[in-house]
Amino acid sequence: MKSLFLRIFLWFWLAMVVLGVLLVVTSPFFTQSRPRIDRWQQGAESWASERVQRAAQRIADGTPDESPPHAPGGHGPRGFDLFVFDLEGREIAQREAPDQVVELALRVAASGAEESVRRGGLHLVAQPATDPEGRPLVVVGALHRPPRPIDLLEPEALWWRLALLAVVVGALSLWLARYLSGPVGGLRRATQRLSAGDLTARVGPPVDRRHDEIGALARDFDAMAGRLENLVGSQRRLLRDVSHELRSPLARLTVALQLARNREGAQAAAALDRIERETGRLDDLIGQLLLLERLEARAPDAEAVDFDLGELLNEVVDDASFEASSTNRSVELYTEPRCPMRGHRSLIRSAFDNVLRNAVRHTAEGTAVEVSIDCGGAEAVITIRDHGPGVPDDHLETLFEPFSRVADARERATGGAGLGLAIARRAVEVHRGTVTARNHPDCGLEVGITLPLR
């Protein structure tokens, strides 16, 4: 992933490098003639040369030496120094001179010509001289005068370069600001729409196509919004389906109560039996809804315990086989390995029981529901297959949703309220497992349950 921090760093670094290269490459075109620098250098050398000539003339005339003059802009008494050397490079007054001063004096002594040198802010001027006795000497003047800030600036060539610098940096900064604030603005607008109740709000392209942290944030936001939309939609469907499921037994209860009021004896007893059955159905439905709600909240009733998964599956198969025998059906468990695991035994039993009951309900008469378990590795894989008509492919995705039925009509010909498989999936997911369903190539529906053993 390309880091946003790295992009910001590289862009600023690249901008500075480009501007630095631009200034370095173009500087020779503007520094060949430097009026202020030239005036500063010429002025300092002329001033120092004049003082050296005066000193040489005084030495030749034998006149007394004057106090050291002060250079304009110099730094106190050390602004200008005069040195007098013989041809061997010895200072006449036996003062200690800088090395560059001694080197210049020896060169002038050897050449016999006046010479000037500038090293940074130090201006050196050397001139041959002769004392009244005719002895050759060299007079060296050292002017310590660094340039003032105004001497280093060339307003004629500087102002438009600064303007160009401001324009380039401004353009890059503007682009970077738009690059950063644009996606954040789109994310903010999507957040406002979502907070206003629009569950279809998404950041969408082009922000979610970015390969940096902002793109990852946009994709996470879209995933969160999609999850919220699904949850709210499921809640609305759940409320609608619960109201529908409760309406039928309540209507039958109302009719049974009315009949019980109008009848006596055995006829009243039949109506009361009907009331008892419908009440039991309501109690089962409410119990399943409460269990589903606890599973949705990931809040099992009991603590996790150690148990054998194969042994539990064998118990559930025995119970389901006993019930299936009354309808000319059976349940067969092909393998019974030991599968020790830790979890909520009652929830796993409920998951197995609901899937098996659904398989027994839909398998054809005279056939058997086939159950197998494989505990190889770190996971246990349980497969439950019936020999019924199967499920349309477009319904496999919603098979484990609450109140999901294959038929559009809400008849109870097959029994159940459509909560068993939803409870089974939630119970398995609590244990970090998975439940899948597919149509078997031969016939029937095959449900696979995967549970981690560790």
C-alpha positions as CSV (number, residue, x, y, z in Angstrom):
1,M,0.0,0.0,0.0
2,K,1.3,3.5,-0.9
3,S,1.5,5.4,2.3
4,L,-0.1,8.9,2.4
5,F,2.7,10.0,4.7
6,L,5.2,8.9,2.1
7,R,3.4,10.7,-0.7
8,I,3.3,14.0,1.3
9,F,7.0,13.6,2.1
10,L,8.0,12.8,-1.4
11,W,6.0,15.6,-3.0
12,F,7.5,18.2,-0.7
13,W,10.9,16.8,-1.1
14,L,10.6,16.7,-4.9
15,A,9.3,20.2,-4.9
16,M,12.3,21.5,-2.9
17,V,14.7,19.4,-5.1
18,V,13.2,20.7,-8.3
19,L,13.4,24.3,-7.1
20,G,16.9,23.9,-5.8
21,V,18.1,22.4,-9.1
22,L,16.3,25.2,-11.0
23,L,18.1,27.9,-8.9
24,V,21.5,26.2,-9.2
25,V,21.1,25.6,-13.0
26,T,20.0,29.1,-13.7
27,S,22.3,30.9,-11.3
28,P,25.2,31.3,-13.8
29,F,22.9,33.3,-16.1
30,F,22.3,35.8,-13.3
31,T,25.6,35.9,-11.4
32,Q,28.1,36.6,-14.3
33,S,27.6,40.3,-13.7
34,R,27.0,41.0,-10.1
35,P,26.9,44.8,-9.8
36,R,26.6,45.0,-6.1
37,I,29.2,42.3,-5.4
38,D,31.6,43.9,-7.9
39,R,31.1,47.4,-6.3
40,W,31.7,45.9,-2.9
41,Q,34.9,44.1,-4.0
42,Q,36.2,47.1,-6.0
43,G,35.5,49.5,-3.3
44,A,37.2,47.5,-0.7
45,E,40.3,46.8,-2.8
46,S,40.5,50.5,-3.9
47,W,40.3,51.6,-0.3
48,A,42.9,49.1,0.9
49,S,45.2,49.8,-2.1
50,E,45.2,53.5,-1.4
51,R,46.2,52.9,2.2
52,V,49.0,50.5,1.1
53,Q,50.3,53.1,-1.4
54,R,50.4,55.8,1.3
55,A,52.2,53.5,3.6
56,A,54.8,52.6,1.0
57,Q,55.3,56.3,0.3
58,R,55.8,57.1,3.9
59,I,58.4,54.2,4.2
60,A,60.3,55.6,1.2
61,D,60.2,59.2,2.6
62,G,61.1,58.0,6.1
63,T,58.1,59.8,7.6
64,P,56.6,58.7,11.0
65,D,53.9,56.0,10.8
66,E,50.3,57.0,11.4
67,S,47.8,55.2,13.5
68,P,46.1,52.3,11.7
69,P,43.1,53.7,9.8
70,H,39.7,52.2,10.2
71,A,37.9,50.7,7.1
72,P,34.4,51.8,6.5
73,G,32.1,49.1,7.8
74,G,35.1,47.4,9.5
75,H,34.9,45.8,12.9
76,G,36.8,48.1,15.3
77,P,40.6,48.6,15.2
78,R,41.0,45.2,13.5
79,G,39.1,46.4,10.4
80,F,42.3,47.1,8.6
81,D,45.9,46.0,9.3
82,L,49.2,47.0,7.7
83,F,52.2,44.6,7.6
84,V,55.8,45.3,6.3
85,F,57.9,42.3,5.3
86,D,61.5,41.9,4.1
87,L,62.3,39.7,1.1
88,E,62.7,36.7,3.5
89,G,59.1,37.0,4.7
90,R,59.9,38.4,8.1
91,E,57.6,41.1,9.5
92,I,59.7,44.2,10.3
93,A,57.8,45.0,13.5
94,Q,58.0,41.3,14.5
95,R,54.2,41.0,14.6
96,E,52.6,37.7,13.9
97,A,50.8,37.8,10.5
98,P,48.3,35.4,9.1
99,D,49.6,32.7,6.8
100,Q,47.8,34.1,3.7
101,V,49.4,37.5,4.3
102,V,52.9,35.9,4.5
103,E,52.3,33.9,1.4
104,L,51.2,37.0,-0.5
105,A,54.2,39.0,0.7
106,L,56.6,36.3,-0.5
107,R,54.9,36.2,-4.0
108,V,55.1,40.0,-4.4
109,A,58.7,39.9,-3.2
110,A,59.6,37.4,-5.9
111,S,57.6,39.0,-8.7
112,G,58.1,42.7,-7.7
113,A,54.6,43.5,-8.9
114,E,51.6,44.7,-6.9
115,E,49.0,42.0,-6.3
116,S,45.6,41.8,-4.6
117,V,43.7,38.8,-3.3
118,R,40.2,38.3,-1.8
119,R,39.4,35.4,0.4
120,G,35.8,35.6,1.6
121,G,35.5,38.9,3.5
122,L,39.3,39.4,3.8
123,H,40.8,41.7,1.2
124,L,44.6,41.6,0.8
125,V,46.7,44.2,-1.2
126,A,50.5,43.9,-1.4
127,Q,52.9,46.4,-3.0
128,P,56.7,46.5,-3.2
129,A,58.4,49.4,-1.3
130,T,61.9,50.7,-0.5
131,D,63.1,52.2,2.7
132,P,65.4,55.3,2.7
133,E,68.5,53.1,2.8
134,G,67.4,51.4,-0.4
135,R,66.4,48.1,1.2
136,P,63.5,46.4,-0.7
137,L,60.4,45.7,1.4
138,V,56.8,44.5,0.8
139,V,53.8,46.4,2.3
140,V,50.7,44.2,2.8
141,G,47.3,45.7,3.7
142,A,44.6,43.3,5.2
143,L,41.1,44.6,5.1
144,H,38.5,42.6,7.1
145,R,35.3,43.8,5.6
146,P,32.5,41.1,5.0
147,P,29.8,42.1,2.5
148,R,26.6,43.6,3.9
149,P,23.3,41.7,3.2
150,I,22.4,44.4,0.6
151,D,25.6,43.6,-1.2
152,L,24.6,40.0,-1.7
153,L,21.2,40.8,-3.2
154,E,20.5,41.7,-6.8
155,P,16.9,43.1,-6.8
156,E,16.9,43.3,-10.6
157,A,17.4,39.5,-10.9
158,L,16.0,38.4,-7.6
159,W,12.4,39.6,-7.6
160,W,11.1,37.6,-10.5
161,R,12.9,34.5,-9.3
162,L,11.2,34.8,-5.9
163,A,7.9,35.3,-7.7
164,L,8.5,32.2,-9.7
165,L,9.4,30.3,-6.5
166,A,6.1,31.5,-4.9
167,V,4.0,30.5,-7.9
168,V,5.5,27.0,-8.2
169,V,5.3,26.2,-4.5
170,G,1.8,27.7,-4.4
171,A,0.7,25.5,-7.3
172,L,2.2,22.3,-5.7
173,S,0.7,23.2,-2.4
174,L,-2.7,23.9,-4.0
175,W,-2.6,20.5,-5.8
176,L,-1.6,18.8,-2.5
177,A,-4.4,20.5,-0.6
178,R,-7.0,19.4,-3.2
179,Y,-5.5,15.9,-3.2
180,L,-6.0,15.6,0.5
181,S,-9.1,17.6,1.2
182,G,-11.2,16.4,-1.8
183,P,-11.5,12.7,-0.6
184,V,-12.0,13.8,3.0
185,G,-14.9,16.1,1.8
186,G,-16.5,13.1,0.0
187,L,-16.2,11.0,3.1
188,R,-17.7,13.7,5.2
189,R,-20.7,14.1,2.9
190,A,-21.3,10.4,3.0
191,T,-21.1,10.4,6.8
192,Q,-23.6,13.2,6.9
193,R,-26.0,11.3,4.7
194,L,-25.6,8.2,6.8
195,S,-26.2,10.1,10.0
196,A,-29.3,11.7,8.4
197,G,-30.8,8.2,7.9
198,D,-29.8,7.5,4.3
199,L,-28.5,3.9,4.7
200,T,-27.6,3.8,1.0
201,A,-24.9,6.5,1.5
202,R,-21.5,5.3,0.1
203,V,-18.3,7.1,-0.6
204,G,-17.9,5.2,-3.8
205,P,-15.5,5.9,-6.7
206,P,-13.0,7.5,-7.2
207,V,-12.1,7.7,-3.6
208,D,-12.5,4.0,-2.8
209,R,-10.2,3.2,-5.7
210,R,-7.2,4.9,-4.1
211,H,-4.4,2.8,-2.8
212,D,-3.5,4.8,0.3
213,E,-5.0,5.2,3.8
214,I,-7.8,7.5,2.6
215,G,-8.9,4.8,0.1
216,A,-8.7,2.1,2.8
217,L,-10.8,4.4,5.1
218,A,-13.4,4.9,2.3
219,R,-13.7,1.2,1.7
220,D,-14.0,0.5,5.4
221,F,-16.8,3.2,5.6
222,D,-18.6,1.6,2.6
223,A,-18.4,-1.8,4.2
224,M,-19.7,-0.4,7.5
225,A,-22.5,1.4,5.8
226,G,-23.4,-1.8,3.9
227,R,-23.4,-3.8,7.2
228,L,-25.6,-1.2,8.9
229,E,-28.0,-1.3,5.9
230,N,-28.2,-5.1,6.1
231,L,-28.7,-5.1,9.9
232,V,-31.4,-2.5,9.8
233,G,-33.0,-4.3,6.9
234,S,-32.8,-7.6,8.7
235,Q,-34.4,-6.0,11.8
236,R,-37.2,-4.6,9.8
237,R,-37.8,-8.0,8.1
238,L,-37.6,-9.7,11.4
239,L,-40.3,-7.4,12.9
240,R,-42.5,-7.9,9.9
241,D,-42.1,-11.7,9.9
242,V,-42.5,-11.9,13.7
243,S,-45.8,-10.0,13.5
244,H,-46.9,-12.3,10.7
245,E,-45.9,-15.4,12.6
246,L,-47.7,-14.3,15.7
247,R,-50.8,-13.1,13.9
248,S,-51.8,-16.6,12.7
249,P,-51.7,-18.4,16.1
250,L,-53.3,-15.4,17.8
251,A,-56.1,-15.5,15.2
252,R,-56.6,-19.2,15.8
253,L,-56.6,-18.6,19.6
254,T,-59.3,-16.0,19.2
255,V,-61.4,-18.4,17.1
256,A,-60.9,-21.2,19.6
257,L,-61.8,-19.1,22.5
258,Q,-65.0,-18.0,20.8
259,L,-65.9,-21.6,20.0
260,A,-65.1,-22.6,23.6
261,R,-67.6,-20.0,24.8
262,N,-70.3,-21.2,22.5
263,R,-69.8,-25.0,23.2
264,E,-70.1,-27.3,26.1
265,G,-68.6,-30.6,27.2
266,A,-66.5,-32.5,24.6
267,Q,-66.9,-29.8,22.0
268,A,-65.5,-27.2,24.4
269,A,-62.6,-29.6,25.3
270,A,-61.6,-29.8,21.6
271,A,-61.5,-26.0,21.4
272,L,-59.4,-25.8,24.6
273,D,-57.0,-28.4,23.2
274,R,-56.6,-26.2,20.1
275,I,-55.9,-23.3,22.4
276,E,-53.3,-25.3,24.2
277,R,-51.5,-26.3,21.0
278,E,-51.5,-22.7,19.7
279,T,-50.2,-21.5,23.0
280,G,-47.4,-24.0,22.9
281,R,-46.5,-22.9,19.3
282,L,-46.4,-19.3,20.5
283,D,-44.2,-20.3,23.5
284,D,-41.8,-22.2,21.1
285,L,-41.7,-19.3,18.7
286,I,-41.0,-16.7,21.5
287,G,-38.3,-19.1,22.9
288,Q,-36.6,-19.4,19.6
289,L,-36.7,-15.6,19.1
290,L,-35.1,-15.0,22.5
291,L,-32.4,-17.6,21.7
292,L,-31.8,-16.0,18.3
293,E,-31.5,-12.6,20.0
294,R,-29.0,-13.9,22.5
295,L,-27.0,-15.5,19.7
296,E,-27.0,-12.2,17.7
297,A,-25.7,-10.5,20.8
298,R,-23.0,-13.2,21.2
299,A,-24.2,-13.8,24.7
300,P,-24.5,-17.6,25.4
301,D,-26.3,-18.6,28.6
302,A,-23.6,-20.9,29.9
303,E,-19.8,-21.0,30.2
304,A,-17.8,-23.0,27.7
305,V,-17.0,-26.5,28.7
306,D,-14.9,-29.4,27.4
307,F,-17.0,-32.1,25.6
308,D,-16.7,-34.7,22.8
309,L,-18.2,-33.5,19.6
310,G,-18.6,-37.0,18.1
311,E,-20.4,-38.2,21.2
312,L,-22.8,-35.2,21.1
313,L,-23.5,-35.7,17.4
314,N,-24.3,-39.4,18.1
315,E,-26.9,-38.4,20.7
316,V,-28.6,-35.9,18.4
317,V,-28.6,-38.5,15.6
318,D,-30.3,-41.1,17.9
319,D,-33.0,-38.6,18.8
320,A,-33.6,-37.5,15.2
321,S,-33.6,-41.2,14.0
322,F,-36.3,-42.1,16.6
323,E,-38.5,-39.2,15.4
324,A,-37.9,-40.0,11.8
325,S,-38.9,-43.6,12.1
326,S,-42.5,-42.6,12.6
327,T,-42.6,-41.1,9.0
328,N,-40.7,-44.0,7.3
329,R,-37.4,-42.1,7.3
330,S,-34.1,-42.7,9.1
331,V,-30.9,-41.0,10.0
332,E,-27.5,-42.7,9.6
333,L,-24.2,-41.6,11.1
334,Y,-21.3,-43.0,9.1
335,T,-18.4,-42.2,11.4
336,E,-18.1,-41.7,15.1
337,P,-14.6,-40.4,15.8
338,R,-13.6,-38.7,19.0
339,C,-13.5,-35.0,18.6
340,P,-12.6,-33.2,21.9
341,M,-13.4,-29.5,21.8
342,R,-14.3,-26.6,24.1
343,G,-17.4,-24.6,23.7
344,H,-21.1,-24.2,24.6
345,R,-22.5,-27.7,24.4
346,S,-26.1,-26.7,24.4
347,L,-25.7,-24.3,21.5
348,I,-23.8,-26.9,19.4
349,R,-26.5,-29.5,20.2
350,S,-29.2,-26.9,19.1
351,A,-27.3,-26.3,15.8
352,F,-27.1,-30.0,15.0
353,D,-30.7,-30.6,16.1
354,N,-32.1,-27.9,13.9
355,V,-30.2,-28.9,10.8
356,L,-31.1,-32.6,11.3
357,R,-34.8,-31.8,11.9
358,N,-34.9,-29.7,8.8
359,A,-33.2,-32.6,6.8
360,V,-35.6,-35.2,8.2
361,R,-38.6,-33.0,7.3
362,H,-37.6,-32.6,3.7
363,T,-36.0,-35.9,2.8
364,A,-38.2,-38.3,0.7
365,E,-40.0,-41.1,2.4
366,G,-38.1,-44.3,2.5
367,T,-34.7,-42.5,2.4
368,A,-32.1,-41.8,5.1
369,V,-30.4,-38.6,6.1
370,E,-26.7,-39.1,5.8
371,V,-24.5,-37.6,8.5
372,S,-20.7,-37.8,8.6
373,I,-18.0,-36.1,10.7
374,D,-14.3,-35.6,10.0
375,C,-12.0,-34.5,12.8
376,G,-8.7,-34.4,11.0
377,G,-6.6,-31.4,11.7
378,A,-7.6,-28.4,13.8
379,E,-11.2,-28.4,12.5
380,A,-14.2,-30.7,12.6
381,V,-16.3,-30.9,9.4
382,I,-19.8,-32.2,9.8
383,T,-21.8,-33.0,6.7
384,I,-25.6,-33.5,6.7
385,R,-27.3,-34.5,3.5
386,D,-31.0,-35.3,2.8
387,H,-32.6,-36.8,-0.3
388,G,-35.3,-34.2,-0.8
389,P,-36.0,-31.8,-3.7
390,G,-33.2,-29.4,-2.7
391,V,-33.3,-25.6,-2.7
392,P,-33.3,-23.2,-5.7
393,D,-29.8,-21.8,-6.2
394,D,-30.9,-18.2,-5.8
395,H,-32.3,-19.1,-2.3
396,L,-29.1,-20.7,-0.9
397,E,-27.7,-17.3,0.2
398,T,-30.8,-16.5,2.3
399,L,-31.4,-20.0,3.6
400,F,-30.0,-19.3,7.0
401,E,-31.8,-15.9,7.5
402,P,-34.6,-15.7,10.1
403,F,-38.0,-16.7,8.8
404,S,-36.5,-17.7,5.5
405,R,-38.7,-20.2,3.5
406,V,-38.3,-21.5,0.0
407,A,-42.0,-21.1,-0.8
408,D,-43.3,-17.6,-1.1
409,A,-46.5,-18.6,0.7
410,R,-46.5,-18.7,4.5
411,E,-48.2,-22.0,4.8
412,R,-47.1,-24.4,7.5
413,A,-47.3,-27.6,5.5
414,T,-43.7,-28.4,6.4
415,G,-43.9,-27.1,9.9
416,G,-41.6,-24.6,11.7
417,A,-41.3,-20.9,11.7
418,G,-38.1,-20.5,9.7
419,L,-35.9,-19.9,12.7
420,G,-34.1,-23.3,13.1
421,L,-31.4,-22.8,10.4
422,A,-30.9,-19.2,11.5
423,I,-30.3,-20.3,15.1
424,A,-28.0,-23.1,13.8
425,R,-25.8,-20.6,11.9
426,R,-25.6,-18.1,14.8
427,A,-24.7,-20.9,17.3
428,V,-21.9,-22.1,15.0
429,E,-20.7,-18.5,14.4
430,V,-20.4,-18.0,18.2
431,H,-17.8,-20.8,18.1
432,R,-16.0,-19.1,15.1
433,G,-17.3,-21.7,12.8
434,T,-19.1,-21.6,9.4
435,V,-22.2,-23.1,7.9
436,T,-22.7,-23.6,4.2
437,A,-25.4,-25.2,2.1
438,R,-25.3,-26.6,-1.5
439,N,-27.4,-28.8,-3.7
440,H,-26.0,-32.2,-4.0
441,P,-25.2,-33.3,-7.6
442,D,-27.5,-36.3,-7.3
443,C,-30.4,-34.9,-5.2
444,G,-31.2,-33.2,-1.9
445,L,-29.5,-30.5,0.1
446,E,-26.1,-30.9,1.7
447,V,-25.3,-28.7,4.8
448,G,-21.6,-28.4,5.9
449,I,-20.7,-27.3,9.4
450,T,-17.1,-26.4,10.2
451,L,-16.0,-26.0,13.9
452,P,-12.5,-25.2,15.2
453,L,-11.4,-27.8,17.7
454,R,-8.8,-25.5,19.4
